Amino acid sequence: MIIFNLLTLNPDHARRITQLMLTQQMATDVFVDEAIANHYLTAQGTVAAQPLHRVIFITKALLYRRIEELLEKQFPDNDFRIYATPVTQVNAAEAERVRQLHQT
């Protein structure tokens, strides 16, 4: 299992991804942090911030590439930053819910 993390500047993309992951049975629950501050260093050397939306869900590690391909197809010109974090421990009920996801 992994925690799939997707970062985007586009709030509509975050909402559409949530719907897509649930309807395609890639996740049992999707969490969205809306408008968190993304701080970065500008070309002029100053620190700036912009609103960033984070979409998070637990899924099967084997689905990572399938999800990535689905996102590339649905959002061809996206600004996404995607990464996954391994899940080493999870309670039995949650583990069973994840096992039932999109059968590979």
Buried (B, 14 or more C-beta within 10 A) or exposed (E): BBBBBBBBBBBEBBBBBBEBBBEBEBBBEBEBEEEEEBEEEEEEEEEEEEEBBBBBBBBBEEBBEBBBEBBEEEBEEBEBEBEBEEBEEEEEEBEEBBEEBBEE
